Amino acid sequence: MSRGKKLDIFIGADIKDDWAEVQTPRKSTISKEIKEPQKHFLVFAKEKRRGKTVTLVGEFQISKEDASKTLKSLKKRLGCGGSYKEGWMEFQGELKDKLRPLLVKEDFRFKHGH
């Protein structure tokens, strides 16, 4: 590229049409409905974050107070850290085998194969 030529880059927006924010739909909707533990069908998911394994369990449809109590008791029993975000409980480490019996003991149910 020589110094006399301008670089023409198309960014994807036309100034005449105004700027528009592209909104993608959420993968899952957050339900406002609160269900009993027996009516839940939970699933496990595993993610890698900064090289560490994180176990996700959800989607819970309980009140925030109940979720925080459940999360606190599970973290204490498992001896790990965790958080509750958008209906999903996150636990530090590979804990699927230890976590499942504890949640079944509290009357939560799981989908087949999870």
The first five atom37 places (N, CA, C, CB, O) and aatype in JSON, in Angstrom:
{
  "aatype": [12, 15, 1, 7, 11, 11, 10, 3, 9, 13, 9, 7, 0, 3, 9, 11, 3, 3, 17, 0, 6, 19, 5, 16, 14, 1, 11, 15, 16, 9, 15, 11, 6, 9, 11, 6, 14, 5, 11, 8, 13, 10, 19, 13, 0, 11, 6, 11, 1, 1, 7, 11, 16, 19, 16, 10, 19, 7, 6, 13, 5, 9, 15, 11, 6, 3, 0, 15, 11, 16, 10, 11, 15, 10, 11, 11, 1, 10, 7, 4, 7, 7, 15, 18, 11, 6, 7, 17, 12, 6, 13, 5, 7, 6, 10, 11, 3, 11, 10, 1, 14, 10, 10, 19, 11, 6, 3, 13, 1, 13, 11, 8, 7, 8],
  "atom_mask": [
    [1, 1, 1, 1, 1],
    [1, 1, 1, 1, 1],
    [1, 1, 1, 1, 1],
    [1, 1, 1, 0, 1],
    [1, 1, 1, 1, 1],
    [1, 1, 1, 1, 1],
    [1, 1, 1, 1, 1],
    [1, 1, 1, 1, 1],
    [1, 1, 1, 1, 1],
    [1, 1, 1, 1, 1],
    [1, 1, 1, 1, 1],
    [1, 1, 1, 0, 1],
    [1, 1, 1, 1, 1],
    [1, 1, 1, 1, 1],
    [1, 1, 1, 1, 1],
    [1, 1, 1, 1, 1],
    [1, 1, 1, 1, 1],
    [1, 1, 1, 1, 1],
    [1, 1, 1, 1, 1],
    [1, 1, 1, 1, 1],
    [1, 1, 1, 1, 1],
    [1, 1, 1, 1, 1],
    [1, 1, 1, 1, 1],
    [1, 1, 1, 1, 1],
    [1, 1, 1, 1, 1],
    [1, 1, 1, 1, 1],
    [1, 1, 1, 1, 1],
    [1, 1, 1, 1, 1],
    [1, 1, 1, 1, 1],
    [1, 1, 1, 1, 1],
    [1, 1, 1, 1, 1],
    [1, 1, 1, 1, 1],
    [1, 1, 1, 1, 1],
    [1, 1, 1, 1, 1],
    [1, 1, 1, 1, 1],
    [1, 1, 1, 1, 1],
    [1, 1, 1, 1, 1],
    [1, 1, 1, 1, 1],
    [1, 1, 1, 1, 1],
    [1, 1, 1, 1, 1],
    [1, 1, 1, 1, 1],
    [1, 1, 1, 1, 1],
    [1, 1, 1, 1, 1],
    [1, 1, 1, 1, 1],
    [1, 1, 1, 1, 1],
    [1, 1, 1, 1, 1],
    [1, 1, 1, 1, 1],
    [1, 1, 1, 1, 1],
    [1, 1, 1, 1, 1],
    [1, 1, 1, 1, 1],
    [1, 1, 1, 0, 1],
    [1, 1, 1, 1, 1],
    [1, 1, 1, 1, 1],
    [1, 1, 1, 1, 1],
    [1, 1, 1, 1, 1],
    [1, 1, 1, 1, 1],
    [1, 1, 1, 1, 1],
    [1, 1, 1, 0, 1],
    [1, 1, 1, 1, 1],
    [1, 1, 1, 1, 1],
    [1, 1, 1, 1, 1],
    [1, 1, 1, 1, 1],
    [1, 1, 1, 1, 1],
    [1, 1, 1, 1, 1],
    [1, 1, 1, 1, 1],
    [1, 1, 1, 1, 1],
    [1, 1, 1, 1, 1],
    [1, 1, 1, 1, 1],
    [1, 1, 1, 1, 1],
    [1, 1, 1, 1, 1],
    [1, 1, 1, 1, 1],
    [1, 1, 1, 1, 1],
    [1, 1, 1, 1, 1],
    [1, 1, 1, 1, 1],
    [1, 1, 1, 1, 1],
    [1, 1, 1, 1, 1],
    [1, 1, 1, 1, 1],
    [1, 1, 1, 1, 1],
    [1, 1, 1, 0, 1],
    [1, 1, 1, 1, 1],
    [1, 1, 1, 0, 1],
    [1, 1, 1, 0, 1],
    [1, 1, 1, 1, 1],
    [1, 1, 1, 1, 1],
    [1, 1, 1, 1, 1],
    [1, 1, 1, 1, 1],
    [1, 1, 1, 0, 1],
    [1, 1, 1, 1, 1],
    [1, 1, 1, 1, 1],
    [1, 1, 1, 1, 1],
    [1, 1, 1, 1, 1],
    [1, 1, 1, 1, 1],
    [1, 1, 1, 0, 1],
    [1, 1, 1, 1, 1],
    [1, 1, 1, 1, 1],
    [1, 1, 1, 1, 1],
    [1, 1, 1, 1, 1],
    [1, 1, 1, 1, 1],
    [1, 1, 1, 1, 1],
    [1, 1, 1, 1, 1],
    [1, 1, 1, 1, 1],
    [1, 1, 1, 1, 1],
    [1, 1, 1, 1, 1],
    [1, 1, 1, 1, 1],
    [1, 1, 1, 1, 1],
    [1, 1, 1, 1, 1],
    [1, 1, 1, 1, 1],
    [1, 1, 1, 1, 1],
    [1, 1, 1, 1, 1],
    [1, 1, 1, 1, 1],
    [1, 1, 1, 1, 1],
    [1, 1, 1, 1, 1],
    [1, 1, 1, 0, 1],
    [1, 1, 1, 1, 1]
  ],
  "atom_positions": [
    [[0.86, -1.16, 0.0], [0.0, 0.0, 0.0], [0.91, 1.23, 0.0], [-0.98, -0.01, 1.22], [1.8, 1.36, 0.83]],
    [[0.66, 2.09, -0.92], [1.46, 3.3, -0.99], [0.85, 4.39, -0.12], [1.59, 3.79, -2.44], [-0.29, 4.26, 0.31]],
    [[1.59, 5.42, 0.13], [1.13, 6.46, 1.04], [0.01, 7.3, 0.45], [2.28, 7.36, 1.42], [-0.73, 7.93, 1.21]],
    [[-0.15, 7.34, -0.85], [-1.14, 8.21, -1.46], [-2.54, 7.62, -1.52], [0.0, 0.0, 0.0], [-3.49, 8.35, -1.77]],
    [[-2.7, 6.3, -1.31], [-4.02, 5.66, -1.43], [-4.68, 5.54, -0.06], [-3.9, 4.27, -2.08], [-4.02, 5.31, 0.95]],
    [[-5.99, 5.69, -0.06], [-6.75, 5.53, 1.18], [-7.28, 4.1, 1.24], [-7.93, 6.57, 1.27], [-7.6, 3.5, 0.22]],
    [[-7.37, 3.59, 2.42], [-7.88, 2.25, 2.62], [-9.38, 2.33, 2.81], [-7.2, 1.57, 3.83], [-9.85, 3.04, 3.7]],
    [[-10.13, 1.61, 2.01], [-11.59, 1.62, 2.08], [-12.03, 0.34, 2.79], [-12.24, 1.74, 0.65], [-11.85, -0.76, 2.26]],
    [[-12.61, 0.48, 3.97], [-13.05, -0.67, 4.75], [-14.55, -0.56, 4.95], [-12.31, -0.76, 6.12], [-15.06, 0.47, 5.37]],
    [[-15.25, -1.65, 4.65], [-16.69, -1.71, 4.89], [-16.91, -2.38, 6.24], [-17.42, -2.48, 3.74], [-16.54, -3.54, 6.41]],
    [[-17.52, -1.69, 7.18], [-17.69, -2.19, 8.54], [-19.01, -2.93, 8.7], [-17.6, -1.05, 9.54], [-19.11, -3.81, 9.55]],
    [[-20.0, -2.6, 7.95], [-21.27, -3.32, 8.05], [-22.41, -2.42, 8.46], [0.0, 0.0, 0.0], [-23.51, -2.93, 8.68]],
    [[-22.22, -1.15, 8.56], [-23.3, -0.24, 8.91], [-23.26, 0.93, 7.93], [-23.18, 0.26, 10.38], [-22.19, 1.37, 7.5]],
    [[-24.4, 1.4, 7.59], [-24.49, 2.54, 6.69], [-24.89, 3.75, 7.52], [-25.51, 2.28, 5.54], [-25.87, 3.69, 8.27]],
    [[-24.17, 4.82, 7.4], [-24.42, 6.0, 8.23], [-25.79, 6.61, 7.92], [-23.32, 7.05, 8.01], [-26.41, 7.2, 8.8]],
    [[-26.24, 6.47, 6.7], [-27.55, 7.02, 6.32], [-28.69, 6.3, 7.02], [-27.73, 6.94, 4.82], [-29.74, 6.89, 7.27]],
    [[-28.5, 5.01, 7.33], [-29.57, 4.21, 7.92], [-29.57, 4.24, 9.44], [-29.45, 2.78, 7.45], [-30.37, 3.52, 10.06]],
    [[-28.74, 5.02, 10.06], [-28.56, 5.05, 11.52], [-27.94, 3.74, 12.0], [-29.92, 5.3, 12.24], [-27.99, 2.73, 11.31]],
    [[-27.38, 3.79, 13.18], [-26.77, 2.61, 13.76], [-27.84, 1.75, 14.41], [-25.69, 2.99, 14.79], [-28.78, 2.27, 15.01]],
    [[-27.71, 0.47, 14.29], [-28.66, -0.45, 14.9], [-27.88, -1.5, 15.69], [-29.56, -1.12, 13.83], [-26.91, -2.07, 15.19]],
    [[-28.31, -1.74, 16.9], [-27.66, -2.75, 17.74], [-28.23, -4.11, 17.38], [-27.86, -2.44, 19.26], [-29.45, -4.29, 17.32]],
    [[-27.36, -5.06, 17.14], [-27.79, -6.4, 16.8], [-28.04, -7.14, 18.11], [-26.72, -7.14, 15.91], [-27.15, -7.25, 18.96]],
    [[-29.25, -7.64, 18.26], [-29.59, -8.37, 19.47], [-29.86, -9.81, 19.12], [-30.81, -7.74, 20.18], [-30.7, -10.11, 18.27]],
    [[-29.15, -10.7, 19.78], [-29.37, -12.12, 19.56], [-30.26, -12.64, 20.67], [-28.02, -12.9, 19.5], [-30.14, -12.21, 21.82]],
    [[-31.15, -13.55, 20.34], [-32.03, -14.09, 21.39], [-31.24, -14.95, 22.36], [-33.17, -14.9, 20.77], [-30.24, -15.57, 21.99]],
    [[-31.69, -14.99, 23.6], [-31.04, -15.81, 24.63], [-31.23, -17.28, 24.3], [-31.61, -15.51, 26.03], [-32.22, -17.67, 23.69]],
    [[-30.27, -18.08, 24.69], [-30.37, -19.51, 24.47], [-31.47, -20.13, 25.34], [-29.03, -20.2, 24.75], [-32.17, -21.04, 24.91]],
    [[-31.61, -19.62, 26.54], [-32.65, -20.11, 27.42], [-33.35, -18.91, 28.05], [-32.07, -21.05, 28.51], [-32.73, -17.88, 28.33]],
    [[-34.62, -19.07, 28.26], [-35.38, -17.98, 28.87], [-35.43, -18.2, 30.37], [-36.81, -17.89, 28.28], [-35.52, -19.33, 30.84]],
    [[-35.36, -17.13, 31.1], [-35.44, -17.21, 32.55], [-36.9, -17.17, 32.94], [-34.63, -16.05, 33.23], [-37.6, -16.19, 32.68]],
    [[-37.35, -18.23, 33.56], [-38.75, -18.34, 33.94], [-38.97, -17.7, 35.3], [-39.18, -19.82, 33.96], [-38.17, -17.86, 36.22]],
    [[-40.05, -16.97, 35.41], [-40.4, -16.34, 36.69], [-41.18, -17.31, 37.57], [-41.23, -15.07, 36.45], [-41.4, -17.03, 38.75]],
    [[-41.58, -18.44, 37.01], [-42.38, -19.41, 37.74], [-41.5, -20.16, 38.74], [-43.07, -20.4, 36.78], [-40.42, -20.62, 38.4]],
    [[-41.97, -20.27, 39.97], [-41.24, -20.99, 41.02], [-41.85, -22.38, 41.14], [-41.29, -20.22, 42.39], [-43.06, -22.53, 41.34]],
    [[-41.0, -23.4, 41.02], [-41.46, -24.78, 41.06], [-40.93, -25.47, 42.31], [-41.02, -25.54, 39.81], [-39.95, -25.05, 42.92]],
    [[-41.61, -26.55, 42.67], [-41.17, -27.39, 43.77], [-39.97, -28.21, 43.3], [-42.32, -28.32, 44.28], [-39.82, -28.43, 42.1]],
    [[-39.11, -28.67, 44.21], [-37.95, -29.45, 43.81], [-38.3, -30.72, 43.02], [-37.15, -29.84, 45.02], [-37.54, -31.13, 42.14]],
    [[-39.46, -31.35, 43.32], [-39.83, -32.58, 42.63], [-40.16, -32.34, 41.16], [-41.01, -33.23, 43.33], [-40.13, -33.28, 40.36]],
    [[-40.49, -31.11, 40.78], [-40.89, -30.8, 39.41], [-39.73, -30.31, 38.55], [-41.98, -29.76, 39.42], [-39.93, -29.97, 37.38]],
    [[-38.53, -30.26, 39.1], [-37.36, -29.84, 38.34], [-36.81, -31.01, 37.53], [-36.27, -29.27, 39.28], [-36.89, -32.16, 37.96]],
    [[-36.26, -30.7, 36.38], [-35.52, -31.67, 35.58], [-34.18, -31.03, 35.28], [-36.29, -32.07, 34.26], [-34.02, -30.32, 34.29]],
    [[-33.22, -31.29, 36.15], [-31.91, -30.64, 36.07], [-30.97, -31.37, 35.12], [-31.28, -30.56, 37.45], [-31.13, -32.56, 34.87]],
    [[-30.01, -30.63, 34.6], [-28.97, -31.2, 33.75], [-27.61, -30.7, 34.23], [-29.2, -30.83, 32.25], [-27.51, -29.66, 34.88]],
    [[-26.59, -31.46, 33.9], [-25.22, -31.08, 34.21], [-24.55, -30.56, 32.96], [-24.43, -32.27, 34.81], [-24.83, -31.02, 31.85]],
    [[-23.66, -29.61, 33.13], [-22.82, -29.11, 32.05], [-21.43, -28.88, 32.62], [-23.4, -27.8, 31.4], [-21.28, -28.55, 33.8]],
    [[-20.43, -29.05, 31.78], [-19.06, -28.88, 32.23], [-18.39, -27.86, 31.32], [-18.28, -30.23, 32.24], [-18.5, -27.96, 30.09]],
    [[-17.7, -26.89, 31.91], [-17.0, -25.87, 31.15], [-15.58, -25.74, 31.66], [-17.74, -24.51, 31.24], [-15.27, -26.09, 32.8]],
    [[-14.72, -25.23, 30.8], [-13.36, -24.91, 31.18], [-13.24, -23.4, 31.23], [-12.31, -25.52, 30.19], [-13.56, -22.72, 30.26]],
    [[-12.8, -22.88, 32.35], [-12.59, -21.44, 32.52], [-11.19, -21.21, 33.07], [-13.67, -20.81, 33.45], [-10.86, -21.64, 34.18]],
    [[-10.38, -20.53, 32.27], [-8.99, -20.27, 32.63], [-8.24, -21.55, 32.98], [-8.92, -19.3, 33.81], [-7.41, -21.57, 33.89]],
    [[-8.54, -22.62, 32.25], [-7.86, -23.89, 32.47], [-8.41, -24.73, 33.59], [0.0, 0.0, 0.0], [-7.93, -25.84, 33.82]],
    [[-9.41, -24.24, 34.3], [-10.0, -24.98, 35.42], [-11.39, -25.48, 35.0], [-10.1, -24.08, 36.69], [-12.05, -24.87, 34.17]],
    [[-11.81, -26.6, 35.59], [-13.12, -27.18, 35.29], [-14.17, -26.57, 36.2], [-13.09, -28.71, 35.45], [-13.96, -26.4, 37.4]],
    [[-15.32, -26.25, 35.61], [-16.46, -25.72, 36.34], [-17.65, -26.61, 36.03], [-16.75, -24.22, 35.97], [-17.94, -26.88, 34.87]],
    [[-18.35, -27.08, 37.07], [-19.54, -27.91, 36.9], [-20.77, -27.02, 37.04], [-19.56, -29.07, 37.93], [-20.93, -26.33, 38.05]],
    [[-21.64, -27.06, 36.04], [-22.88, -26.28, 36.05], [-24.06, -27.23, 36.26], [-23.05, -25.48, 34.73], [-24.1, -28.31, 35.67]],
    [[-25.01, -26.82, 37.09], [-26.22, -27.59, 37.33], [-27.4, -26.64, 37.16], [-26.23, -28.25, 38.76], [-27.37, -25.53, 37.7]],
    [[-28.4, -27.04, 36.43], [-29.55, -26.16, 36.27], [-30.55, -26.78, 35.32], [0.0, 0.0, 0.0], [-30.36, -27.92, 34.89]],
    [[-31.5, -26.14, 35.03], [-31.85, -24.78, 35.36], [-32.85, -24.83, 36.52], [-32.44, -24.02, 34.14], [-33.89, -25.48, 36.44]],
    [[-32.51, -24.12, 37.6], [-33.34, -24.08, 38.8], [-34.42, -23.03, 38.63], [-32.48, -23.8, 40.05], [-34.18, -21.96, 38.06]],
    [[-35.59, -23.33, 39.13], [-36.7, -22.38, 39.12], [-37.24, -22.25, 40.54], [-37.84, -22.83, 38.13], [-38.38, -22.59, 40.84]],
    [[-36.36, -21.75, 41.4], [-36.7, -21.55, 42.81], [-36.37, -20.11, 43.16], [-35.92, -22.55, 43.74], [-35.69, -19.41, 42.4]],
    [[-36.86, -19.67, 44.31], [-36.61, -18.29, 44.72], [-35.13, -18.09, 45.04], [-37.48, -17.92, 45.94], [-34.42, -19.06, 45.32]],
    [[-34.68, -16.85, 44.99], [-33.27, -16.57, 45.24], [-32.85, -16.97, 46.65], [-32.98, -15.09, 45.02], [-31.73, -17.43, 46.87]],
    [[-33.75, -16.78, 47.61], [-33.43, -17.15, 48.99], [-33.2, -18.65, 49.12], [-34.55, -16.7, 49.93], [-32.24, -19.09, 49.74]],
    [[-34.11, -19.44, 48.51], [-33.97, -20.9, 48.55], [-32.72, -21.34, 47.81], [-35.2, -21.58, 47.95], [-32.02, -22.25, 48.24]],
    [[-32.43, -20.68, 46.69], [-31.25, -21.03, 45.91], [-29.98, -20.75, 46.69], [-31.23, -20.25, 44.59], [-29.04, -21.55, 46.67]],
    [[-29.94, -19.62, 47.38], [-28.74, -19.29, 48.15], [-28.56, -20.25, 49.33], [-28.8, -17.83, 48.65], [-27.43, -20.61, 49.66]],
    [[-29.66, -20.66, 49.97], [-29.56, -21.63, 51.07], [-29.06, -22.97, 50.56], [-30.92, -21.8, 51.77], [-28.19, -23.6, 51.16]],
    [[-29.63, -23.42, 49.43], [-29.23, -24.7, 48.85], [-27.78, -24.65, 48.42], [-30.13, -25.06, 47.66], [-27.02, -25.59, 48.68]],
    [[-27.39, -23.57, 47.77], [-26.01, -23.43, 47.3], [-25.02, -23.43, 48.47], [-25.86, -22.14, 46.49], [-23.97, -24.06, 48.4]],
    [[-25.36, -22.72, 49.53], [-24.48, -22.64, 50.69], [-24.28, -24.01, 51.33], [-25.05, -21.65, 51.72], [-23.16, -24.38, 51.69]],
    [[-25.38, -24.77, 51.47], [-25.26, -26.1, 52.08], [-24.47, -27.05, 51.18], [-26.65, -26.68, 52.37], [-23.69, -27.86, 51.68]],
    [[-24.67, -26.96, 49.86], [-23.94, -27.83, 48.94], [-22.45, -27.5, 48.94], [-24.51, -27.71, 47.53], [-21.61, -28.41, 48.93]],
    [[-22.12, -26.22, 48.93], [-20.71, -25.82, 48.94], [-20.03, -26.28, 50.22], [-20.58, -24.3, 48.8], [-18.87, -26.7, 50.19]],
    [[-20.74, -26.22, 51.33], [-20.17, -26.64, 52.6], [-19.93, -28.15, 52.63], [-21.1, -26.23, 53.75], [-18.89, -28.6, 53.12]],
    [[-20.88, -28.92, 52.1], [-20.74, -30.37, 52.08], [-19.64, -30.83, 51.12], [-22.06, -31.02, 51.69], [-18.92, -31.79, 51.39]],
    [[-19.52, -30.11, 49.98], [-18.53, -30.5, 48.97], [-17.15, -29.91, 49.23], [-19.01, -30.07, 47.6], [-16.15, -30.43, 48.72]],
    [[-17.08, -28.85, 50.0], [-15.81, -28.2, 50.27], [-15.24, -27.5, 49.06], [0.0, 0.0, 0.0], [-14.05, -27.6, 48.77]],
    [[-16.11, -26.79, 48.35], [-15.66, -26.09, 47.14], [-16.36, -24.73, 47.06], [-15.96, -26.93, 45.86], [-17.25, -24.42, 47.86]],
    [[-15.95, -23.93, 46.11], [-16.57, -22.65, 45.88], [-17.64, -22.76, 44.81], [0.0, 0.0, 0.0], [-17.71, -23.76, 44.09]],
    [[-18.46, -21.74, 44.71], [-19.5, -21.76, 43.7], [-20.32, -20.5, 43.72], [0.0, 0.0, 0.0], [-20.14, -19.63, 44.59]],
    [[-21.23, -20.39, 42.76], [-22.11, -19.23, 42.68], [-23.42, -19.62, 42.01], [-21.43, -18.07, 41.91], [-23.56, -20.71, 41.45]],
    [[-24.39, -18.7, 42.08], [-25.7, -18.9, 41.46], [-25.93, -17.75, 40.5], [-26.84, -18.98, 42.54], [-26.0, -16.59, 40.91]],
    [[-26.06, -18.06, 39.2], [-26.24, -17.04, 38.17], [-27.31, -17.48, 37.2], [-24.93, -16.76, 37.43], [-27.22, -18.56, 36.62]],
    [[-28.32, -16.66, 37.01], [-29.37, -16.84, 36.01], [-29.98, -18.23, 36.03], [-28.82, -16.57, 34.64], [-30.22, -18.83, 34.98]],
    [[-30.25, -18.76, 37.21], [-30.91, -20.04, 37.34], [-29.96, -21.24, 37.32], [0.0, 0.0, 0.0], [-30.43, -22.38, 37.44]],
    [[-28.68, -21.03, 37.19], [-27.69, -22.12, 37.16], [-26.76, -21.99, 38.35], [-26.89, -22.09, 35.83], [-26.32, -20.9, 38.7]],
    [[-26.46, -23.13, 38.98], [-25.46, -23.17, 40.04], [-24.14, -23.6, 39.44], [-25.89, -24.12, 41.2], [-24.07, -24.58, 38.69]],
    [[-23.09, -22.87, 39.77], [-21.75, -23.16, 39.27], [-20.88, -23.61, 40.44], [-21.13, -21.91, 38.57], [-20.85, -22.96, 41.48]],
    [[-20.17, -24.71, 40.25], [-19.28, -25.24, 41.28], [-17.89, -25.39, 40.71], [-19.8, -26.59, 41.82], [-17.72, -25.77, 39.56]],
    [[-16.9, -25.09, 41.52], [-15.51, -25.19, 41.09], [-15.07, -26.64, 41.16], [-14.6, -24.3, 41.96], [-15.09, -27.26, 42.23]],
    [[-14.67, -27.17, 40.03], [-14.15, -28.54, 39.99], [-15.09, -29.5, 39.28], [0.0, 0.0, 0.0], [-16.21, -29.14, 38.91]],
    [[-14.63, -30.72, 39.11], [-15.38, -31.81, 38.49], [-16.16, -32.52, 39.6], [-14.43, -32.81, 37.72], [-15.62, -33.41, 40.26]],
    [[-17.42, -32.14, 39.81], [-18.17, -32.61, 40.98], [-19.48, -33.31, 40.64], [-18.45, -31.46, 41.88], [-20.33, -33.46, 41.51]],
    [[-19.66, -33.73, 39.41], [-20.93, -34.33, 38.99], [-21.28, -35.55, 39.84], [-20.88, -34.72, 37.51], [-22.42, -35.69, 40.28]],
    [[-20.31, -36.43, 40.07], [-20.57, -37.67, 40.8], [-20.9, -37.42, 42.27], [-19.38, -38.59, 40.7], [-21.68, -38.16, 42.86]],
    [[-20.32, -36.39, 42.86], [-20.6, -36.08, 44.27], [-21.85, -35.24, 44.43], [-19.41, -35.34, 44.89], [-22.54, -35.33, 45.44]],
    [[-22.15, -34.42, 43.42], [-23.25, -33.47, 43.51], [-24.61, -34.11, 43.28], [-23.05, -32.37, 42.51], [-25.6, -33.72, 43.9]],
    [[-24.67, -35.09, 42.4], [-25.94, -35.71, 42.04], [-26.66, -36.33, 43.26], [-25.71, -36.79, 40.99], [-27.85, -36.05, 43.45]],
    [[-25.99, -37.16, 44.09], [-26.71, -37.74, 45.25], [-27.18, -36.69, 46.25], [-25.81, -38.74, 45.95], [-28.21, -36.86, 46.89]],
    [[-26.41, -35.6, 46.39], [-26.82, -34.56, 47.33], [-28.09, -33.86, 46.87], [-25.7, -33.55, 47.52], [-28.96, -33.54, 47.68]],
    [[-28.21, -33.61, 45.56], [-29.41, -32.97, 45.03], [-30.6, -33.92, 45.02], [-29.14, -32.45, 43.62], [-31.73, -33.49, 45.24]],
    [[-30.36, -35.2, 44.77], [-31.44, -36.19, 44.82], [-31.97, -36.3, 46.24], [-30.96, -37.58, 44.3], [-33.17, -36.49, 46.45]],
    [[-31.09, -36.19, 47.21], [-31.48, -36.24, 48.62], [-32.41, -35.07, 48.98], [-30.24, -36.22, 49.53], [-33.25, -35.19, 49.87]],
    [[-32.24, -33.93, 48.28], [-33.1, -32.77, 48.51], [-34.3, -32.75, 47.57], [-32.3, -31.48, 48.33], [-34.93, -31.71, 47.4]],
    [[-34.63, -33.9, 46.96], [-35.82, -34.13, 46.12], [-35.76, -33.5, 44.73], [-37.02, -33.61, 46.82], [-36.8, -33.35, 44.1]],
    [[-34.59, -33.12, 44.24], [-34.48, -32.64, 42.88], [-34.36, -33.84, 41.94], [-33.26, -31.68, 42.71], [-33.83, -34.88, 42.32]],
    [[-34.88, -33.68, 40.71], [-34.83, -34.75, 39.73], [-33.96, -34.33, 38.57], [-36.25, -35.11, 39.24], [-33.73, -33.14, 38.35]],
    [[-33.46, -35.32, 37.81], [-32.58, -35.06, 36.68], [-33.19, -35.68, 35.42], [-31.17, -35.63, 36.95], [-33.95, -36.64, 35.47]],
    [[-32.83, -35.09, 34.28], [-33.21, -35.68, 33.01], [-32.44, -36.96, 32.81], [-32.96, -34.7, 31.84], [-31.35, -37.13, 33.35]],
    [[-33.01, -37.88, 32.03], [-32.35, -39.16, 31.78], [-31.04, -38.92, 31.05], [-33.25, -40.1, 30.97], [-30.98, -38.12, 30.12]],
    [[-30.0, -39.6, 31.47], [-28.69, -39.47, 30.87], [-27.83, -38.41, 31.51], [0.0, 0.0, 0.0], [-26.7, -38.21, 31.08]],
    [[-28.33, -37.72, 32.53], [-27.54, -36.68, 33.2], [-27.35, -37.04, 34.65], [-28.2, -35.31, 33.08], [-26.71, -36.29, 35.39]]
  ]
}
